[in-house]
Amino acid sequence: MKFARYSSSVASVVPVHDIFRKSRSRLPFNIFHGKLTGRRRILNYSQKRQLSAKAKMVVEQYLPPWFSVAPMMDWTDNHYRTLARLISKHAWLYTEMLAAETIVYQQDNLDRFLAFSPDQHPIVLQIGGNNLDNIAKATELANPYGYDEINFNCGCPSPKVAGHGCFGVRLMLDPKFVAEAMSVIAANTDAPVSVKCRIGVDDHDSYNELCDFIYKVSSQSPTRHFIIHSRKALLNGISPAENRTIPPLKYEYFYGLLRDFPDLRFTINGGITSIDEVNAARKAGAHGVMIGRAAYHNPWHLLGHVDSAIYGAPSSGITRRQVLEKYQVYGDSVLWRDGRKPHVRDVVKPLLHFFHSEPGNGLWKRKADAAFQHCTTIKSFFEETLVAIPDSVLDAPIAGPPPPGREDLFDNIQTLLPPPYESSEEELLCA
């Protein structure tokens, strides 16, 4: 076994089912929770100010969300987030999207969906839905777990979500409902709230229409943070993967929002795949940057440089071997927790890109495929497969500059901005 020669103690990684986040309410639970009958109540102006102060208290516990990993269905589960946090201490992590109905209908099994290790902070819960009562109840049920932010999904173009589900990105066509949803979410949580959306839907893709959405949601709810995927969504039957590539990126829309809504916070998402590009986006004015698949497909080289290259923290000097030692402790503690799941393949899944572009990567994946057939512990899986990876790879700390990216990606963005947003406030509020 490749770990045997190392005598340094393995830091504890707490299993997600051992320490549930049910006692971390930062403020009294009912401070923003009034009597709710029928549709959940909407916050008034003074309550918005209270929520703003509350958000400041929460966020000050951690460094700002200058870098975050996007919510990705079937990918950003507890296993991936555990790995990501072992590599980066400051990146903000998001859950997979959870439908409000799932949370409400699984009240007797909430830990399966909402529990997480305290090591995963700062962490954001993303929920989706189109029923205000279910959204409110789901937020209320999630509140005791102590998430650091609650995000509402207005960006998913999947036919199951935006089509038959009638939520996700389709909600961008109904900003009044989104404002109501954000208000009931805020009324039932101790955490700040945010919206993740696209820049448009189908033919509703003008800059002014995007601004109308941002204005209505922010003026009629406590929402002060928007994560903007800088592509529109096409709901004409193309796949979610095609919706990440076919609609063109329009970063000028994102930077127009920074100019036209200076009192709000905006995080840019879409097409950014390197540390250089993250820093370029922030240099151009973005409050934060969210990366999705690049953080999953190359976690070591991307997440490994977040703390030092984005947050200015000293390099941890951690090696892949040390990460795997800690991940083994975590993995073997959660195997078979639900009877038949998670099995070894589930827990190892986030590691399949851990040796991206390194010597031995191909052989390691072939050995992994064989080991999945009979290994019953993460320890035995590592003993059988890691012989494919040279010691020089396992023991090399994160060092040197991150892989290069497009440092000039946003150099000319100010010359491309759309005309300033102009619309009648009375017209918008009456719409």
C-alpha positions as CSV (number, residue, x, y, z in Angstrom):
1,M,0.0,0.0,0.0
2,K,1.4,3.4,-1.0
3,F,0.4,5.1,2.3
4,A,2.3,2.7,4.6
5,R,5.6,4.6,4.6
6,Y,4.0,7.8,6.0
7,S,3.6,8.1,9.7
8,S,2.0,11.5,9.9
9,S,-1.4,11.3,11.4
10,V,-4.4,11.6,9.1
11,A,-6.6,14.6,10.0
12,S,-10.2,13.7,10.8
13,V,-12.7,14.2,8.0
14,V,-16.1,14.0,9.7
15,P,-18.6,11.7,8.0
16,V,-21.7,13.6,6.8
17,H,-24.0,11.5,8.8
18,D,-22.1,11.8,12.1
19,I,-22.3,15.6,12.7
20,F,-25.5,17.1,11.3
21,R,-25.7,20.8,11.0
22,K,-28.8,21.2,13.1
23,S,-27.5,23.5,15.8
24,R,-25.8,26.3,14.0
25,S,-28.6,28.8,13.7
26,R,-26.8,32.1,13.9
27,L,-29.9,34.1,14.9
28,P,-33.1,33.1,16.6
29,F,-35.0,30.9,14.2
30,N,-38.2,32.9,14.2
31,I,-36.6,36.4,13.9
32,F,-37.9,36.7,10.3
33,H,-40.7,34.2,10.6
34,G,-44.2,35.5,11.1
35,K,-47.6,33.9,11.0
36,L,-47.9,32.5,7.5
37,T,-51.3,31.6,6.0
38,G,-51.9,30.6,2.4
39,R,-49.1,32.1,0.4
40,R,-46.1,32.9,2.4
41,R,-45.7,36.6,3.4
42,I,-43.5,39.1,1.6
43,L,-40.8,41.1,3.5
44,N,-41.3,44.8,3.8
45,Y,-38.6,47.5,3.5
46,S,-37.4,47.4,7.1
47,Q,-37.2,43.6,7.0
48,K,-35.0,43.9,3.9
49,R,-32.6,46.1,5.9
50,Q,-32.6,43.6,8.7
51,L,-31.8,40.8,6.3
52,S,-29.0,42.8,4.7
53,A,-27.4,43.2,8.2
54,K,-27.9,39.5,8.8
55,A,-26.1,38.6,5.5
56,K,-23.2,40.8,6.5
57,M,-22.9,38.9,9.8
58,V,-22.9,35.5,8.1
59,V,-20.5,36.3,5.3
60,E,-17.9,38.0,7.6
61,Q,-17.2,34.5,9.1
62,Y,-15.5,33.5,5.8
63,L,-13.5,35.1,3.1
64,P,-15.7,36.5,0.3
65,P,-17.0,34.3,-2.5
66,W,-14.5,35.5,-5.0
67,F,-14.3,31.9,-6.3
68,S,-17.1,29.3,-6.2
69,V,-17.8,25.9,-7.7
70,A,-21.1,25.8,-9.5
71,P,-24.0,23.5,-8.5
72,M,-24.0,20.5,-10.9
73,M,-26.5,17.7,-10.8
74,D,-25.0,14.3,-10.0
75,W,-21.6,15.9,-9.5
76,T,-21.4,18.3,-6.6
77,D,-22.5,15.8,-4.0
78,N,-21.1,15.3,-0.5
79,H,-18.2,13.2,-2.0
80,Y,-17.0,15.8,-4.4
81,R,-17.4,18.6,-1.9
82,T,-15.3,16.6,0.6
83,L,-12.6,16.3,-2.0
84,A,-12.8,19.9,-3.0
85,R,-12.5,21.1,0.6
86,L,-9.4,19.0,1.2
87,I,-7.8,20.8,-1.7
88,S,-9.1,24.4,-1.2
89,K,-10.1,25.9,2.2
90,H,-11.6,29.1,0.8
91,A,-13.5,28.2,-2.3
92,W,-17.3,28.5,-1.9
93,L,-19.0,25.2,-2.6
94,Y,-22.6,24.6,-3.8
95,T,-24.8,21.6,-3.5
96,E,-26.6,20.0,-6.4
97,M,-29.9,21.6,-7.0
98,L,-32.6,20.2,-4.7
99,A,-36.2,20.5,-5.7
100,A,-38.3,22.1,-3.0
101,E,-40.8,19.2,-3.3
102,T,-38.1,16.6,-2.7
103,I,-37.2,18.3,0.6
104,V,-40.8,18.6,1.7
105,Y,-41.8,15.1,0.8
106,Q,-38.7,13.6,2.4
107,Q,-39.2,15.2,5.8
108,D,-38.4,11.9,7.5
109,N,-35.2,11.4,5.5
110,L,-33.7,14.9,5.4
111,D,-30.2,14.0,6.5
112,R,-29.8,12.0,3.2
113,F,-30.4,15.2,1.2
114,L,-29.3,18.1,3.5
115,A,-26.6,16.8,5.9
116,F,-23.0,17.7,5.4
117,S,-19.7,17.7,7.2
118,P,-18.7,21.0,9.0
119,D,-15.5,20.9,7.0
120,Q,-17.5,21.9,3.9
121,H,-18.2,25.5,5.0
122,P,-18.6,27.9,3.3
123,I,-21.4,26.0,1.5
124,V,-24.5,27.1,-0.4
125,L,-27.7,25.2,-0.8
126,Q,-29.4,25.6,-4.2
127,I,-33.1,24.9,-4.3
128,G,-35.6,24.9,-7.2
129,G,-39.3,25.0,-7.5
130,N,-42.4,26.8,-8.6
131,N,-44.7,26.5,-5.6
132,L,-44.3,29.2,-2.9
133,D,-45.6,27.1,-0.1
134,N,-43.2,24.2,-0.9
135,I,-40.3,26.6,-1.4
136,A,-41.0,28.2,2.0
137,K,-41.4,24.9,3.8
138,A,-38.3,23.5,2.1
139,T,-36.3,26.5,3.2
140,E,-37.6,26.2,6.8
141,L,-36.7,22.5,6.9
142,A,-33.2,23.3,5.6
143,N,-32.5,26.2,7.9
144,P,-31.3,24.1,11.0
145,Y,-28.6,22.6,8.9
146,G,-26.7,25.9,8.8
147,Y,-26.0,26.6,5.1
148,D,-24.1,29.8,4.5
149,E,-26.4,31.0,1.7
150,I,-29.6,29.8,0.0
151,N,-29.6,30.1,-3.8
152,F,-32.6,29.9,-6.0
153,N,-32.3,28.2,-9.4
154,C,-33.5,30.3,-12.3
155,G,-31.0,29.1,-14.8
156,C,-31.3,25.3,-15.4
157,P,-32.4,24.7,-19.0
158,S,-33.0,20.9,-18.6
159,P,-36.3,19.8,-20.2
160,K,-37.1,18.0,-16.9
161,V,-36.7,21.2,-15.0
162,A,-37.6,24.1,-17.4
163,G,-39.9,21.9,-19.5
164,H,-42.2,19.6,-17.5
165,G,-41.1,21.0,-14.2
166,C,-41.9,24.6,-15.2
167,F,-39.1,26.1,-13.1
168,G,-35.4,26.7,-13.5
169,V,-34.6,29.1,-16.3
170,R,-38.3,29.3,-17.3
171,L,-38.8,31.4,-14.2
172,M,-36.9,34.3,-15.7
173,L,-40.1,34.9,-17.7
174,D,-41.9,35.6,-14.4
175,P,-39.8,37.9,-12.3
176,K,-42.7,38.8,-10.0
177,F,-42.9,35.1,-8.9
178,V,-39.1,35.0,-8.5
179,A,-39.3,38.0,-6.2
180,E,-42.1,36.4,-4.2
181,A,-40.0,33.2,-4.0
182,M,-36.9,35.0,-2.8
183,S,-39.0,36.8,-0.2
184,V,-40.4,33.6,1.3
185,I,-36.9,32.0,1.2
186,A,-35.5,35.0,3.1
187,A,-38.3,34.8,5.6
188,N,-37.5,31.2,6.5
189,T,-33.7,31.1,6.7
190,D,-31.0,32.6,8.8
191,A,-28.7,32.8,5.7
192,P,-28.3,35.3,2.9
193,V,-30.2,34.6,-0.3
194,S,-29.2,34.7,-4.0
195,V,-30.4,33.9,-7.5
196,K,-28.6,32.0,-10.2
197,C,-29.9,32.8,-13.7
198,R,-29.0,33.1,-17.4
199,I,-28.9,36.4,-19.4
200,G,-32.1,35.5,-21.2
201,V,-34.5,32.8,-22.5
202,D,-35.2,32.1,-26.2
203,D,-36.2,35.4,-27.9
204,H,-36.4,37.2,-24.5
205,D,-32.7,38.0,-24.7
206,S,-32.2,41.7,-24.9
207,Y,-30.1,43.5,-22.3
208,N,-33.0,45.6,-21.2
209,E,-35.1,42.4,-20.5
210,L,-32.3,41.1,-18.4
211,C,-32.2,44.4,-16.5
212,D,-35.9,44.3,-16.0
213,F,-35.6,40.9,-14.4
214,I,-32.8,42.0,-12.1
215,Y,-34.5,45.2,-11.2
216,K,-37.9,43.6,-10.4
217,V,-36.4,40.8,-8.3
218,S,-34.0,43.0,-6.4
219,S,-36.5,45.8,-5.7
220,Q,-39.4,43.5,-4.7
221,S,-37.3,41.1,-2.5
222,P,-34.2,41.1,-0.3
223,T,-32.1,39.6,-3.1
224,R,-28.7,41.4,-3.4
225,H,-26.6,38.7,-5.0
226,F,-27.0,37.3,-8.6
227,I,-25.0,34.6,-10.2
228,I,-25.1,35.3,-14.0
229,H,-24.5,32.5,-16.5
230,S,-23.5,34.7,-19.4
231,R,-25.4,32.7,-22.0
232,K,-29.1,32.7,-22.8
233,A,-31.0,29.5,-22.6
234,L,-32.8,27.9,-25.6
235,L,-35.9,25.9,-24.7
236,N,-36.4,24.4,-28.1
237,G,-35.4,20.9,-27.4
238,I,-31.6,21.1,-27.3
239,S,-29.8,19.3,-24.5
240,P,-28.4,20.9,-21.4
241,A,-24.9,20.2,-22.7
242,E,-25.8,22.0,-26.0
243,N,-27.2,24.9,-23.9
244,R,-23.7,25.3,-22.4
245,T,-22.1,25.7,-25.9
246,I,-24.5,26.8,-28.6
247,P,-25.8,30.1,-27.2
248,P,-22.9,32.6,-27.5
249,L,-21.3,34.0,-24.4
250,K,-22.1,37.7,-23.8
251,Y,-19.9,38.9,-21.1
252,E,-20.7,42.5,-22.0
253,Y,-24.2,41.9,-20.5
254,F,-22.7,40.8,-17.2
255,Y,-20.4,43.9,-17.0
256,G,-23.3,46.1,-18.0
257,L,-25.1,44.9,-14.9
258,L,-22.2,45.9,-12.8
259,R,-22.4,49.4,-14.2
260,D,-26.2,49.7,-14.0
261,F,-26.8,48.1,-10.6
262,P,-23.9,49.3,-8.5
263,D,-25.7,48.4,-5.2
264,L,-25.9,44.7,-6.1
265,R,-23.3,41.9,-6.1
266,F,-22.8,39.9,-9.3
267,T,-20.9,36.6,-9.8
268,I,-19.9,35.7,-13.4
269,N,-20.3,32.2,-14.7
270,G,-19.9,30.5,-18.0
271,G,-16.8,29.8,-20.2
272,I,-14.2,30.6,-17.5
273,T,-11.9,27.6,-17.0
274,S,-8.6,28.8,-15.4
275,I,-7.2,30.8,-12.5
276,D,-5.9,33.4,-15.0
277,E,-9.4,33.9,-16.3
278,V,-10.8,34.1,-12.8
279,N,-8.4,36.9,-11.9
280,A,-9.0,38.6,-15.2
281,A,-12.7,38.7,-14.6
282,R,-12.2,40.1,-11.1
283,K,-9.7,42.6,-12.3
284,A,-12.4,43.8,-14.8
285,G,-14.8,44.3,-11.9
286,A,-16.6,41.0,-11.2
287,H,-17.4,40.6,-7.5
288,G,-17.0,36.8,-7.8
289,V,-16.4,34.1,-10.4
290,M,-18.1,30.7,-10.5
291,I,-16.6,27.7,-12.4
292,G,-18.3,24.5,-13.1
293,R,-17.0,21.5,-15.1
294,A,-13.4,22.7,-15.1
295,A,-13.3,22.4,-11.3
296,Y,-14.6,18.9,-11.6
297,H,-12.5,17.6,-14.5
298,N,-9.2,19.1,-13.2
299,P,-9.7,19.5,-9.4
300,W,-6.0,19.4,-8.4
301,H,-4.6,22.0,-10.8
302,L,-7.6,24.3,-10.5
303,L,-8.8,24.1,-6.9
304,G,-5.2,23.6,-5.8
305,H,-4.3,27.2,-6.7
306,V,-7.5,29.0,-5.5
307,D,-6.3,29.7,-2.0
308,S,-3.0,31.2,-3.0
309,A,-3.6,32.7,-6.4
310,I,-7.1,34.2,-5.7
311,Y,-7.3,34.6,-1.9
312,G,-3.6,35.4,-1.3
313,A,-3.2,32.7,1.3
314,P,0.1,30.8,1.8
315,S,0.3,27.6,-0.2
316,S,-0.7,24.6,1.9
317,G,2.0,22.4,0.5
318,I,-0.4,19.5,0.6
319,T,0.3,16.5,-1.7
320,R,-2.1,14.2,-3.5
321,R,-1.0,11.4,-1.2
322,Q,-2.1,13.4,1.8
323,V,-5.4,14.3,0.2
324,L,-6.1,10.6,-0.6
325,E,-5.2,9.6,3.0
326,K,-7.8,11.9,4.4
327,Y,-10.3,11.0,1.7
328,Q,-9.8,7.3,2.5
329,V,-10.8,7.9,6.1
330,Y,-13.9,9.8,4.9
331,G,-14.8,7.3,2.2
332,D,-14.6,4.2,4.4
333,S,-16.7,5.9,7.0
334,V,-19.6,6.5,4.7
335,L,-19.7,3.4,2.6
336,W,-23.0,1.5,2.7
337,R,-24.6,4.0,5.1
338,D,-27.9,3.7,3.3
339,G,-27.8,-0.1,3.2
340,R,-26.8,-0.5,-0.4
341,K,-25.3,2.9,-1.0
342,P,-23.0,4.7,-1.4
343,H,-20.8,1.9,-2.8
344,V,-17.1,2.2,-3.7
345,R,-17.9,3.5,-7.2
346,D,-20.0,6.4,-5.8
347,V,-17.3,7.5,-3.4
348,V,-14.5,7.2,-5.9
349,K,-16.3,9.0,-8.7
350,P,-14.9,12.5,-7.9
351,L,-11.4,11.1,-7.9
352,L,-11.5,9.9,-11.5
353,H,-10.1,13.2,-12.7
354,F,-7.6,13.6,-9.8
355,F,-4.6,12.7,-11.9
356,H,-5.7,14.6,-15.0
357,S,-2.8,14.7,-17.6
358,E,-0.4,13.1,-15.2
359,P,1.9,10.0,-15.9
360,G,0.0,6.8,-15.0
361,N,-3.5,8.4,-15.3
362,G,-4.7,6.0,-18.1
363,L,-3.4,2.9,-16.3
364,W,-4.9,4.1,-13.0
365,K,-8.4,4.4,-14.6
366,R,-8.2,0.9,-16.1
367,K,-7.2,-0.5,-12.8
368,A,-10.1,1.5,-11.2
369,D,-12.6,-0.1,-13.6
370,A,-11.4,-3.6,-12.6
371,A,-11.3,-2.8,-8.9
372,F,-14.9,-1.5,-8.9
373,Q,-16.0,-5.1,-9.6
374,H,-14.8,-6.5,-6.3
375,C,-13.3,-3.9,-3.9
376,T,-15.5,-3.3,-0.8
377,T,-13.5,-0.6,0.9
378,I,-11.7,2.6,-0.2
379,K,-8.6,1.3,1.4
380,S,-8.5,-1.9,-0.7
381,F,-9.4,0.1,-3.8
382,F,-6.4,2.4,-3.3
383,E,-4.1,-0.5,-2.5
384,E,-5.0,-2.1,-5.8
385,T,-5.0,1.0,-8.0
386,L,-2.4,3.5,-6.8
387,V,0.5,1.4,-7.9
388,A,-0.2,2.9,-11.3
389,I,0.7,6.4,-10.2
390,P,4.4,7.3,-9.7
391,D,5.5,8.5,-6.3
392,S,6.7,11.7,-7.9
393,V,3.1,12.5,-8.8
394,L,1.7,11.4,-5.4
395,D,4.2,13.4,-3.4
396,A,4.5,16.6,-5.3
397,P,2.9,19.5,-3.5
398,I,0.8,22.1,-5.2
399,A,3.5,24.5,-6.4
400,G,4.5,26.9,-9.2
401,P,2.1,28.9,-11.3
402,P,-1.4,27.5,-12.2
403,P,-2.0,26.2,-15.8
404,P,-2.1,29.2,-18.1
405,G,-5.4,30.7,-19.3
406,R,-6.6,33.7,-21.3
407,E,-5.4,36.7,-19.2
408,D,-6.7,39.1,-21.8
409,L,-10.2,37.6,-21.9
410,F,-11.8,40.8,-20.6
411,D,-9.3,43.4,-21.7
412,N,-11.7,45.2,-24.1
413,I,-15.0,44.5,-22.3
414,Q,-15.7,48.1,-21.4
415,T,-15.8,49.0,-25.1
416,L,-18.5,46.3,-25.7
417,L,-21.0,47.3,-23.1
418,P,-24.6,47.7,-24.1
419,P,-26.3,51.1,-23.8
420,P,-27.1,52.0,-20.1
421,Y,-30.4,50.5,-18.8
422,E,-33.3,52.9,-18.9
423,S,-36.8,52.1,-18.0
424,S,-39.7,53.5,-16.1
425,E,-39.8,52.5,-12.5
426,E,-43.5,52.9,-12.3
427,E,-43.9,50.8,-15.5
428,L,-41.8,48.0,-14.0
429,L,-43.4,47.9,-10.6
430,C,-46.9,47.7,-12.2
431,A,-45.9,45.0,-14.7
